[in-house]
Amino acid sequence: MTTTPAPAVPLLTVAQLVAVMPGLATARAEQLLPHLLAAVEQAEVTTPLRLAAFLAQVGHESGSLRYFRELASGEAYEGRRDLGNVQPGDGVRFRGRGPIQVTGRANYAAASAALGVDLVARPELAELPEWGFKVSAWYWTKHALNALADARSFDAITRRINGGLNGKADRDARYARAKQVLGVSG
């Protein structure tokens, strides 16, 4: 008797993605799902618990995958050396992009080196689903967020992504919804 090996990434359907992301149109979910699945495979988001944490975080950061560029201008990041914003205009140029809203010259440069694309010269590439999800997977991996997801340390994931607990109630609600949709207990 032969058995079929389990898929490397959790199965996620368009209907599940729409259920996890309030306000996400089905047509947009269909467009994004292949890029999202490639990203979670890249980041070794291989369990429903990891996937729930990933979806909750990117869902909060991107407004249910509707905004791949931060709505604020980015001026608040101007001169933020902790983000690597050392040149005039860096705050606006390197504002949050992609589903995880990667921010700052230093993150764009590191993602560029890791992914083989020049996001410093062309930061707008991170707004495209293909690159935005790749950048999100890179960030997830770089910050060892799978280990935190496995430990159910959701607030620690939020701190690594956001620097604090900004949007905690929304993130927690999204996490609960994603776990329910994906059949994760607890």
C-alpha positions as CSV (number, residue, x, y, z in Angstrom):
1,M,0.0,0.0,0.0
2,T,1.4,3.4,-1.0
3,T,0.6,6.6,0.8
4,T,0.6,10.1,-0.6
5,P,3.0,12.4,1.4
6,A,1.4,15.3,3.2
7,P,1.8,18.6,1.3
8,A,4.8,20.7,2.4
9,V,2.5,23.7,3.2
10,P,-0.9,23.7,4.8
11,L,-3.7,23.7,2.3
12,L,-5.3,27.1,2.1
13,T,-8.2,27.7,-0.2
14,V,-9.5,31.0,-1.6
15,A,-12.6,30.5,0.6
16,Q,-10.5,30.1,3.7
17,L,-8.4,33.1,2.8
18,V,-11.5,35.2,2.4
19,A,-12.9,33.9,5.7
20,V,-9.7,34.9,7.5
21,M,-9.4,38.3,5.9
22,P,-12.5,40.4,6.4
23,G,-13.2,42.7,3.5
24,L,-10.9,40.8,1.0
25,A,-12.7,40.3,-2.3
26,T,-12.7,36.8,-3.7
27,A,-11.1,38.0,-7.0
28,R,-8.3,39.6,-5.0
29,A,-7.9,36.4,-2.9
30,E,-7.6,34.4,-6.1
31,Q,-4.9,36.7,-7.4
32,L,-2.9,36.7,-4.2
33,L,-3.2,33.0,-3.1
34,P,-0.4,31.6,-5.3
35,H,2.0,34.3,-4.1
36,L,1.0,33.7,-0.5
37,L,1.4,29.9,-0.8
38,A,4.9,30.4,-2.3
39,A,5.8,32.7,0.5
40,V,4.7,30.4,3.3
41,E,6.6,27.6,1.6
42,Q,9.7,29.8,1.4
43,A,9.3,30.7,5.1
44,E,8.6,27.1,6.2
45,V,5.2,28.1,7.5
46,T,4.4,24.4,7.4
47,T,1.7,24.0,10.1
48,P,-1.8,25.4,10.5
49,L,-0.6,27.1,13.7
50,R,2.2,28.9,12.0
51,L,-0.1,29.8,9.1
52,A,-2.7,31.2,11.5
53,A,0.0,33.5,13.1
54,F,1.4,34.5,9.7
55,L,-2.1,35.3,8.3
56,A,-3.1,37.2,11.4
57,Q,0.0,39.4,11.3
58,V,0.0,40.2,7.6
59,G,-3.8,40.6,7.7
60,H,-3.4,43.3,10.3
61,E,-0.5,45.0,8.7
62,S,-2.1,45.2,5.2
63,G,-5.7,45.7,6.1
64,S,-6.7,42.2,5.0
65,L,-4.2,42.1,2.1
66,R,-5.8,45.2,0.6
67,Y,-2.9,47.7,1.2
68,F,0.6,46.7,0.1
69,R,1.8,50.3,0.7
70,E,1.5,52.0,4.1
71,L,-1.3,54.5,4.0
72,A,0.7,57.1,6.0
73,S,3.3,59.1,4.1
74,G,6.3,57.7,6.0
75,E,7.4,61.1,7.2
76,A,7.3,59.8,10.7
77,Y,10.2,57.5,9.8
78,E,12.4,60.3,8.6
79,G,15.8,60.3,10.3
80,R,15.1,57.0,12.2
81,R,18.6,55.5,12.4
82,D,17.2,52.4,14.0
83,L,15.5,51.7,10.6
84,G,18.6,52.7,8.7
85,N,16.9,55.9,7.4
86,V,20.1,58.1,7.2
87,Q,19.5,60.0,4.0
88,P,17.0,62.8,3.5
89,G,13.7,61.4,2.1
90,D,14.3,57.8,3.4
91,G,11.3,57.9,5.7
92,V,8.9,58.4,2.8
93,R,10.9,56.3,0.3
94,F,11.2,53.3,2.7
95,R,7.7,53.4,4.3
96,G,5.9,50.1,5.0
97,R,5.3,47.9,2.0
98,G,4.2,44.4,1.2
99,P,1.8,42.4,3.3
100,I,4.1,42.6,6.4
101,Q,4.7,46.3,5.8
102,V,8.5,46.1,5.9
103,T,9.9,49.5,6.8
104,G,13.2,51.3,6.6
105,R,16.3,51.5,4.4
106,A,18.1,48.8,6.5
107,N,15.3,46.3,6.0
108,Y,14.9,47.1,2.3
109,A,18.7,46.6,1.8
110,A,18.8,43.4,3.8
111,A,15.8,42.0,1.9
112,S,17.5,43.0,-1.4
113,A,20.6,41.1,-0.6
114,A,18.6,38.0,0.5
115,L,16.2,38.0,-2.4
116,G,18.5,39.2,-5.2
117,V,16.4,42.2,-6.2
118,D,17.3,45.8,-5.7
119,L,14.5,47.1,-3.4
120,V,16.7,50.1,-2.4
121,A,16.6,51.4,-5.9
122,R,13.1,50.3,-6.6
123,P,11.2,50.1,-3.2
124,E,7.9,50.0,-5.1
125,L,8.6,46.4,-6.1
126,A,7.6,45.4,-2.6
127,E,4.1,46.6,-3.4
128,L,3.7,43.9,-6.1
129,P,2.2,40.6,-4.8
130,E,5.1,38.5,-6.0
131,W,7.8,40.6,-4.3
132,G,5.7,41.7,-1.4
133,F,5.0,38.2,-0.2
134,K,8.7,37.2,-0.8
135,V,9.7,40.2,1.4
136,S,7.2,39.1,4.0
137,A,8.6,35.5,4.0
138,W,12.1,36.9,4.3
139,Y,11.2,39.0,7.3
140,W,9.3,36.2,8.9
141,T,12.4,33.9,8.6
142,K,15.0,36.5,9.5
143,H,13.2,37.2,12.8
144,A,12.7,33.5,13.6
145,L,8.9,33.9,13.9
146,N,8.1,30.2,13.3
147,A,9.6,29.3,16.6
148,L,7.4,31.9,18.3
149,A,4.4,30.7,16.4
150,D,5.1,27.1,17.5
151,A,5.3,28.3,21.1
152,R,2.1,30.3,20.7
153,S,3.9,33.5,21.6
154,F,1.7,35.7,19.4
155,D,2.5,38.9,21.3
156,A,6.2,38.3,20.8
157,I,5.6,38.0,17.1
158,T,3.8,41.3,17.1
159,R,6.7,42.9,18.9
160,R,9.2,41.7,16.4
161,I,7.0,42.9,13.5
162,N,5.8,46.2,15.0
163,G,8.2,47.0,17.8
164,G,5.3,47.0,20.3
165,L,1.8,45.8,20.6
166,N,0.2,48.3,18.2
167,G,-3.2,46.9,17.1
168,K,-3.2,44.1,19.6
169,A,-7.0,43.7,19.7
170,D,-7.3,43.4,15.9
171,R,-4.3,41.1,15.7
172,D,-5.7,38.9,18.4
173,A,-9.1,38.7,16.7
174,R,-7.5,37.9,13.4
175,Y,-5.4,35.1,15.1
176,A,-8.5,33.6,16.7
177,R,-10.4,33.8,13.4
178,A,-7.4,32.2,11.5
179,K,-7.1,29.4,14.0
180,Q,-10.8,28.7,13.8
181,V,-10.8,28.7,10.0
182,L,-7.7,26.5,9.8
183,G,-9.0,24.1,12.5
184,V,-6.3,24.9,15.2
185,S,-7.5,24.2,18.7
186,G,-6.9,26.7,21.5
